[in-house]
């Protein structure tokens, strides 16, 4: 949860964004319970944040608002990438059946920038703004397999400027861990902390963009004989998106 180093109003707003980014279905009732606030207080906060485009109402609850899209443009180095992604996915003969997201590593977080949902049921439904720690057990989140170690380290180091310094031995151990797990390509689907099986393909965006991947989300029970053609389609999609 966000540390309370700001004014109470700012702290509460940041806490609302924190909870909303981590849960699939967020309602004022869920927020009140998670944050220990009165429902009337949460209703006032949510109303103000919707007006400011920080949150939006969805059919299943609350979601991260349009202002988030402006921030993702800076992450990707372009304001057009997400629009092209959505348009291409919708017309794709194979991938439109499946849930595909654009994920970017921001510091030590894998951040969902955009999501398109297919018809296959999943243990977890990804939403824009949802975040997953890239440190997941001994192997880390599947997105690390698709990315290069140097770009992951650059992302982490740039965000460390906003926080405390790491001890030398901790930094060395982390760098070694990243080099072992960030291989520049993922050979097979891997189980994520979300419960979904993921296949990630790196998107080679222009210099200055954050390390980014297209992520195909599958049920852990998805038939393995289908994975090869899905990976090929995802790779072609990522190559087109980078042009």
N, C-alpha and C positions, 0 to 999 in steps of 0.2 A: 504494500500500500504506500501511497505517496506520503513522504515525511512532512510533518506540519511545520514547515519553516516559513510559510507565507501567511498572509492574513487569513482569518477563518473563512471568509467567503471564497477566496481563491483556493484554499485548501479543499473545501467541500466540492468545488467545481472540478478540480483535478482528480479527486477521489471518485466522483461520478464517472469521469472519463475512464479512469483506471478499471473500475468494475465493469463498465459497459464494454470495454475492449477485450475483456477476458471471458465473458459469458455469452452463450448463444442467444438466450432469451432474457433480456433485461427489462423489467417493469419498475415503475415507482415503488411498488411493494418490495421487490427484490432489493432495490437500492436502499430503501429505508432499513431493511433487516441487515444488510451487509455493513452499512455505515453507522448503524445505531442512531439514526435520526428519526424524528417524527415524520409521518407520511405527508403532513401539510408542508413541512419545511422542504422535503424532497420535491413536492409538486411545484413549489415556487422556484426552486433551483432549476428543475427540468424545463419549466416554462421559459425562463430567461435564456437557458442554453439553446433551446430550440429557436428562439427569436434571433440569437446570435450565430445560428448555423453550426453550432458545436455538436448538437444532437439532432436527430430526425425521428419522427414517428414512422414505424413500420407496422405491417399487419400483425406481426408476432411480438411487438414490444418496441423498445427503443434501440436506435443504432447510432453509430458515429455519423456526424453531420457533414454537409457539403464542404465546410471549411477544411476538413481533412483532405479533400481532393487537391486543394491548393498546396498543402504540405507535401503530398506524394509527388507532385510535379517536380518539386525541388529534389526529392529523393531519387527520382528516375532521370533527372536531367532534361525532361521534356514533358509538356502538358498534353501530348497527343498519344503517348504510348498506351494508356489505359483505354482510351476510346477505340484505338485500332484493335487492341486485344479483344474487347467486348464484341466488336463488329465481326471479327474473324471467327471467334468461337461460335457465334450464333449461326454462321453459315457452314461450319465445318461438319462434314458428313459423319465423321466418327467421334470427334471429341465433344460435340454438342450433347452427346448422351451422358457425358461424365462431368463431374465437378472439377473445374480447373481454376487455379488462383495465380495471381502475381504476388510473389513473396520477395521481400528484401531484408537483408540483414542490417539492422540498425544497432550499432553497439553489440550487445550480447543478446539481442532479441531478433527473432524471425517475425517480421511484421507483414500481415496480410494487407496488401494495397487494394486489391480488387478480387472479386469472386464471381464466377458464373456457375450456376447449379444445374447439374444434369438430373436424369431421372432415376439414377441408381441410389438406393438407400445407403447411408454411411453412419458409422458410430458417432460422428461429429460433423456438424455443418459449419464450414468456415465462413466468416463474415469479414468484410473490410474493417480494419482497425483491430482485429483480434491478434493477440501476440502469444508467442511461445518462446520460452527460454531455449537458446541453442544448446545449452549444457543439459543433456538428457542421458544420465548414466555414463557408461564408459565410452559409448560410440557417438553421442551427440545426435541432434536432430538430423533427419535425412537430407535437408537442404545443404548441409555442409559437404556432403559427398559431391554435389554438383559444382561447387564453387572452388576457386583457387585460394590457397592458404594466404597469399600475400594480400588479396583484396579483403578477406575477412579480418585480418590483423589490422589493416589500415582503417577499416570501419570501427573496430573496437577502440583503437588508439585515438581516433578523432573524437569519440564520445567520452573517452577517459579524461579529456581536457576539462570536462565539466564536473569531474568527481575526484575522489582522493587518489593519490598515487599508489600503485601496487608495489609490494616488496619485490626485490630483484629475483628472489627464488620463486615467487608466485608467478611473476611474469615469464620467467624461463620455462616453468612447467606448463603454463598455458600455451605458449608459443609452440612447444613440442607437441602438445595435445592437438592443436589446430593443424599442424603440419601432418600429423598422422591421420586426421579425419577429413580434411579438406583436400579432395583428390582431383577436382576439376571435371569429374564425371561420375554418374551413378549407374552402376551396372544392373541393378535389380531393385524392385520396390522394397522399401523398408518401413517398419512400423514406427509411427510417430508417437509422441507423448499424448496426442489427441485421441489415439485409438484408430486413426485411419492409417492405411498403408499408402505410402507416398512414393511417387516417381518424380524427381526433379531434373530439370534441364536448365543449364545456365543461359541467361540472356545477355549477349555481349553488347551492352549499352555503351554510349559514348563515355569518354573519360570524365570523371567527376560524378557520375551516377553511383549510387550505392550498389553493392553486390546483389544481384537480382536473379530470380529463377522463375520459370513456369512450373507449377506444381500440379500434378494430376493426383487426385484423391480417390483411392479405391477402398472397397471393403477388404478386410484381411482375408475374406473367403473368396475374393475374386479369382476366377480361373486363371492359372498361370499360362495357359497356352495362348491367351489373348494379350499378354503383356508386351510381347515383341512388337506387334503392329501399333499398339498404343504409344510405346516409346518412340518409334520411328515417326509417328504423326506429331508427337509433342516436340521432338527435335526439329522437325521442319517448321512447325509453328514458331518456335523460339528463334530460329534463324530468320524467318520472315519478319518477326517483330523487331529484330535488331537492325533491319535495313532502313 
